[in-house]
Amino acid sequence: MSETLILPPPSAVVESDTNGPPLFLLPARESVERLLALARKHLGMEVAIVSEFTGEEQVLRHLEGDPEAFGLQIGAGARLSDTYCWRVANGHLPLVIPDARADIRVRDLEVTWEADIGSYIGAPIRFSDGLLYGSVCCLSHSANPALRDRDAGFMTMLAALIGQELEAQWAAHQKRLQTFGRIREVLERGGLGVAFRPIFDLDSLSIVGYETLPRFEEGGSPERWFADADEIGLGADLERAAIQVSLAHLDDLPRGAYHWVSLSPRAMSSPTIRDMLAEASGDRTIVGLAPTGRDGEPGLVEATHDLRARGLRIAFDHVGGEPTALSDFYRLQPEVLRLDAGTVRGIDADPPQREVVSFLVRLGSEVGAVIVAEGIETRETLNLLRHLGVAYGQGYALAPPLSLDELAHERP
């Protein structure tokens, strides 16, 4: 028996089962449906099918045309040894059967009469490594004497094209399962740490606070980890875990230093996460709100008012680096504006960029918000930011992020 491969069903599924994979099933590729429609019409048949050979069964994965007339539905299975497609794949039947009821090789098969098959054409689907996935075929109730051996070549080509699509789908599914396992490992067994990026008063060059940054034992940028988690539906879980780790180290910060934690709008709108922040840190914490989705997140204004009422301060993050409606500043009334590193970096040699920073400083003054600049990498940038009225800053010209051990030496 040839090696077979089980591919997830084609319907779109997003499940909340947190016990393990499968967390999701990939949606059917529209290109497969289009190929089936073209093939069915080209050959003058009534239904086109992609089926998968799974163990001892043939399972229907894609149907196009009039499957109900044959008693067919997505996900239905039949014993593999009873099917035309399995016999074609093993060389026991030809690819083309113009008149099934007159063909001695299939006329006595139970499926011929149950599905009322008058004509058939099909070809096995194999992946690039030779692995047998299943079959593509077309059926009609009536005999179709127009089917010829030349149509077998067309069907073989179609099987190759569909095989490429399904193989790509399978590879994407496997990648997502690997990502799922990697992130679940972090959530269940640890592997999520934290670093501390100092925030300086630019006049006195004293440290006034620390931003907590998630770090992953396996390496890789936090941005990539969170993007991967969002893609498989674990973004909220990973962000909650990162916040918990951040809050667990509040007592490690020097006395008097405030705590900066960055949230997505989704996390900001979560009552559970707001409770975590307020109960653990109160007025010691500044919540940096990432720009993506600010305006469209339901309940965001109410969430910021709730946090502010509990003593926390709100910061707009990445200002200048992402498109931000000026109305957002007035709606959410942040106490802090943090300038994006890309906006700050190199402004001493870029007059237009300098004007942007100058405008943002004036805007901060207008809404009553202090300015924090990230990305300060040279003494020249530091001096210019002071001149422009930027009060606070971060960057390698001041200090790199600190590990927990390095932070311990900073405590008085």
C-alpha positions in Angstrom: 0.0 0.0 0.0 1.4 3.4 -0.9 2.2 5.9 1.8 -0.6 8.4 2.3 -0.9 11.8 4.0 -3.8 13.1 6.1 -4.4 16.8 5.3 -6.8 18.9 7.4 -10.3 19.4 6.0 -10.8 22.5 3.9 -13.4 24.3 6.0 -12.2 27.4 7.9 -12.1 26.6 11.6 -10.8 28.8 14.5 -11.1 26.8 17.6 -10.4 27.8 21.2 -9.3 24.5 22.5 -6.2 25.4 24.6 -5.2 21.8 25.3 -3.2 21.4 22.1 -3.3 21.1 18.4 -5.2 21.2 16.2 -6.0 24.8 17.1 -7.2 25.6 13.6 -7.9 24.0 10.2 -6.8 25.8 7.1 -9.4 27.2 4.7 -9.8 25.6 1.3 -7.8 27.4 -1.4 -10.0 29.1 -3.8 -7.6 28.2 -6.6 -8.5 24.5 -6.1 -12.2 25.3 -6.5 -11.5 27.3 -9.6 -9.4 24.5 -11.2 -12.2 22.0 -10.5 -14.8 24.2 -12.1 -12.7 24.7 -15.2 -12.0 21.0 -15.5 -15.7 20.0 -15.0 -16.8 22.5 -17.7 -14.0 21.6 -20.1 -14.8 17.9 -19.9 -18.6 18.3 -19.9 -19.1 16.5 -16.5 -21.5 17.1 -13.7 -19.3 17.1 -10.6 -15.6 17.5 -9.9 -14.0 16.1 -6.7 -10.7 16.2 -4.8 -10.5 13.4 -2.3 -7.8 12.3 0.2 -6.7 8.8 0.9 -6.6 8.5 4.7 -5.7 5.1 6.0 -8.3 2.8 4.6 -10.8 5.5 3.5 -11.3 7.9 0.7 -12.5 11.2 2.2 -14.0 14.0 0.1 -12.3 17.3 0.6 -13.4 19.6 -2.3 -16.6 19.3 -4.4 -17.7 21.5 -7.3 -20.8 21.2 -9.5 -23.8 19.2 -8.3 -22.5 16.8 -5.7 -25.9 16.3 -4.1 -27.1 14.5 -7.2 -24.5 11.8 -6.5 -25.1 11.7 -2.7 -21.8 13.4 -2.1 -20.8 15.8 0.7 -17.6 17.3 2.1 -16.0 15.1 4.7 -17.8 11.9 3.7 -15.8 8.8 3.5 -15.9 5.5 1.6 -13.8 2.3 1.9 -10.8 2.9 -0.2 -10.7 -0.4 -1.9 -14.3 0.1 -3.2 -13.5 3.3 -5.0 -12.6 4.1 -8.6 -10.0 6.5 -7.6 -8.0 4.0 -5.5 -8.0 1.5 -8.3 -6.9 4.2 -10.8 -4.0 5.2 -8.5 -2.9 1.6 -8.3 -3.1 1.0 -12.0 -6.1 -1.3 -11.9 -8.3 1.0 -13.8 -7.6 3.5 -16.6 -7.9 7.2 -16.0 -10.9 7.5 -18.5 -14.1 5.4 -18.3 -16.6 6.8 -20.8 -19.4 4.3 -20.1 -19.2 2.9 -16.6 -22.3 0.7 -16.9 -21.0 -1.0 -20.0 -17.4 -1.3 -18.7 -16.8 -4.9 -17.4 -14.2 -3.5 -15.0 -16.6 -1.3 -13.0 -20.2 -2.2 -14.0 -20.6 -4.6 -11.1 -19.1 -2.4 -8.4 -21.5 -1.3 -5.8 -20.4 2.4 -6.0 -21.3 2.5 -9.7 -25.0 1.9 -8.9 -25.2 3.7 -5.5 -23.8 6.9 -7.0 -25.4 6.2 -10.4 -22.1 6.8 -12.2 -22.3 6.9 -16.0 -18.9 8.2 -16.8 -15.6 8.9 -14.9 -12.3 10.5 -15.4 -9.6 10.9 -12.7 -5.9 11.0 -11.8 -3.9 10.5 -8.6 -2.6 13.5 -6.8 1.0 13.2 -5.6 3.3 15.6 -3.8 6.7 16.6 -5.1 8.4 13.9 -3.0 6.1 11.2 -4.6 3.8 11.0 -1.6 0.3 9.9 -2.6 -2.3 12.4 -1.3 -5.4 11.2 -3.1 -7.2 11.9 -6.3 -9.0 14.4 -8.5 -11.9 13.1 -10.6 -15.0 14.1 -12.5 -18.3 12.2 -12.7 -21.5 12.3 -14.7 -24.7 10.2 -14.5 -24.8 9.6 -18.2 -22.2 8.0 -20.3 -19.8 10.4 -22.0 -18.5 9.0 -25.3 -16.7 12.3 -25.9 -14.1 11.4 -23.2 -10.9 10.2 -24.9 -7.4 9.1 -23.9 -6.2 12.6 -24.6 -8.3 13.9 -21.8 -6.3 11.7 -19.4 -3.3 14.0 -20.1 -5.4 17.0 -19.2 -6.5 15.3 -16.0 -2.9 14.4 -15.1 -1.9 18.0 -15.5 -4.8 19.1 -13.4 -3.8 16.6 -10.7 -0.2 18.1 -10.7 -1.5 21.7 -10.3 -3.9 20.7 -7.5 -1.1 18.8 -5.8 1.1 21.9 -5.8 -1.7 23.9 -4.1 -2.4 21.2 -1.5 1.3 20.7 -0.8 1.7 24.4 -0.1 -1.4 24.3 2.1 0.1 21.3 4.0 3.4 23.0 4.5 1.7 26.1 5.8 -0.4 23.9 8.2 2.7 22.2 9.4 4.5 25.5 10.0 1.5 26.8 12.0 1.4 23.6 14.1 5.1 24.0 14.9 4.5 27.7 15.8 1.6 26.6 18.0 3.8 24.0 19.8 6.6 26.5 20.3 4.3 29.2 21.8 2.4 26.7 24.0 5.7 25.5 25.3 6.5 29.1 26.4 3.0 29.6 27.9 3.0 26.3 29.8 6.6 25.7 30.8 8.2 29.2 30.9 10.8 30.5 28.6 9.5 34.1 28.8 11.8 36.6 30.5 12.2 40.3 30.8 14.8 43.0 30.3 14.7 46.6 31.6 15.3 49.6 29.4 16.1 52.7 31.5 14.3 56.0 30.8 16.4 59.1 31.6 15.7 62.6 32.5 17.6 64.3 29.7 18.6 67.3 31.7 20.0 65.6 34.8 20.8 62.3 33.0 19.3 60.5 36.0 17.1 57.4 35.6 13.4 58.0 36.3 11.9 54.8 35.1 12.3 51.5 33.4 10.5 49.9 30.5 10.0 46.2 30.8 10.8 44.3 27.5 9.8 40.7 26.9 12.6 38.3 26.1 12.4 34.7 24.9 14.9 32.0 25.8 14.8 30.6 22.3 15.9 33.9 20.9 14.2 36.0 18.2 12.6 39.4 18.3 9.5 39.9 20.5 7.8 41.4 17.6 8.1 38.2 15.6 6.9 36.1 18.6 3.8 38.2 19.0 3.1 38.3 15.3 3.3 34.5 15.1 1.1 34.2 18.2 -1.5 36.5 16.7 -1.5 34.4 13.5 -2.5 31.2 15.3 -4.8 32.8 17.8 -2.5 32.8 20.9 -1.7 36.5 20.7 -3.8 37.5 23.7 -2.4 34.6 25.8 1.2 35.5 25.1 0.6 39.2 25.8 -1.1 38.3 29.1 1.9 36.1 30.0 4.4 38.9 29.2 2.5 41.3 31.4 2.5 38.9 34.2 6.2 38.4 34.0 6.7 42.2 33.8 4.6 42.8 36.9 6.3 40.0 38.8 9.5 42.1 38.7 8.1 45.4 39.9 9.9 45.0 43.3 13.2 44.6 41.5 13.0 48.2 40.2 14.8 50.9 42.2 12.6 52.7 44.6 11.0 55.7 43.1 11.4 54.5 39.5 8.2 54.1 37.5 7.3 51.2 35.4 6.5 51.3 31.6 4.7 48.4 30.0 3.5 48.4 26.4 0.1 47.0 25.5 -1.8 46.4 22.3 -5.3 48.0 22.1 -6.7 44.5 22.5 -5.0 44.0 25.8 -5.8 47.5 26.9 -9.5 46.7 26.3 -9.3 43.6 28.5 -10.8 44.1 32.0 -8.7 41.2 33.3 -5.5 42.8 32.1 -6.5 46.2 33.4 -7.2 44.6 36.8 -3.8 43.0 36.8 -2.1 46.3 36.1 -4.1 48.3 38.6 -3.8 45.8 41.5 -0.1 45.2 41.0 1.3 48.6 40.3 -1.3 51.4 40.7 0.2 54.9 40.0 3.6 53.5 39.5 2.9 52.3 36.0 2.7 54.0 32.6 0.8 52.1 29.9 2.2 52.5 26.4 -0.5 52.0 23.8 0.7 50.6 20.5 -0.7 52.5 17.5 -2.2 49.7 15.5 -6.0 49.6 15.7 -6.2 52.5 18.2 -9.2 54.1 16.6 -11.1 51.0 15.8 -10.7 49.0 19.0 -14.1 48.8 20.8 -14.1 50.3 24.3 -10.6 51.8 24.1 -11.6 55.2 25.3 -13.5 53.7 28.2 -10.5 51.5 29.0 -8.1 54.4 29.1 -10.5 56.3 31.4 -10.7 53.2 33.7 -6.9 52.9 34.0 -6.5 56.6 34.6 -9.2 56.5 37.3 -7.1 53.9 39.0 -4.0 56.0 39.0 -2.2 54.7 35.9 -0.9 57.0 33.2 -1.4 56.5 29.5 1.2 57.0 26.8 1.0 57.1 23.0 3.7 54.9 21.7 5.7 55.1 18.4 4.5 58.6 17.7 5.8 59.8 14.4 6.5 56.3 13.2 2.9 55.3 12.5 0.0 57.3 11.0 -2.0 58.7 13.9 -5.1 60.8 13.7 -4.7 64.0 15.7 -8.2 63.4 17.0 -6.7 60.3 18.9 -4.7 62.6 21.1 -7.7 64.6 22.1 -10.0 61.5 22.5 -7.6 59.5 24.7 -5.7 62.4 26.4 -2.4 60.6 26.9 -0.1 61.9 29.7 3.0 60.8 27.7 4.0 60.8 24.0 6.9 58.5 23.1 8.6 59.4 19.8 9.4 56.5 17.6 13.1 55.6 17.3 13.0 56.1 13.5 11.7 59.6 14.0 14.5 60.4 16.5 17.5 58.7 15.0 19.7 61.0 13.0 17.7 64.2 13.4 20.9 66.2 14.0 21.6 65.7 10.2 18.0 65.8 9.0 16.3 69.3 9.2 12.9 68.1 8.0 12.9 65.4 10.6 13.9 67.9 13.2 10.8 69.9 12.3 8.7 66.8 12.8 10.1 66.4 16.3 9.6 70.1 17.1 6.0 69.8 16.0 5.4 66.8 18.2 6.9 68.6 21.2 4.5 71.5 20.7 1.6 69.0 20.3 2.6 67.4 23.6 2.6 70.8 25.3 -0.8 71.5 23.8 -2.4 68.3 25.2 -0.5 68.4 28.4 1.7 65.4 27.7 5.4 65.0 28.4 7.7 63.7 25.6 9.9 60.6 25.8 12.2 59.9 22.9 13.5 56.5 22.1 16.4 55.7 19.8 18.9 58.1 21.2 22.2 56.7 19.9 24.6 59.6 19.7 25.6 62.6 21.9 24.6 64.9 19.0 21.0 63.6 19.0 20.8 63.9 22.8 21.9 67.5 22.7 19.5 68.4 20.0 16.6 66.7 21.7 17.3 68.7 24.9 17.4 71.9 22.7 14.0 71.0 21.2 12.4 70.6 24.7 12.3 66.8 24.9 12.2 65.9 28.6 13.0 62.2 28.7 14.7 59.6 26.6 16.0 56.1 26.0 18.7 54.7 23.8 22.2 53.2 23.6 23.8 56.7 24.0 22.4 56.6 27.5 22.2 52.9 28.5 21.4 49.6 26.9 18.6 47.3 28.2 19.6 45.6 31.4 19.2 42.1 32.5 17.7 41.2 35.9 21.2 40.8 37.4 22.4 44.1 36.0 19.3 45.8 37.3 20.1 44.6 40.8 23.2 46.7 40.8 21.2 49.8 40.0 19.1 49.5 43.2 20.0 51.9 46.0 
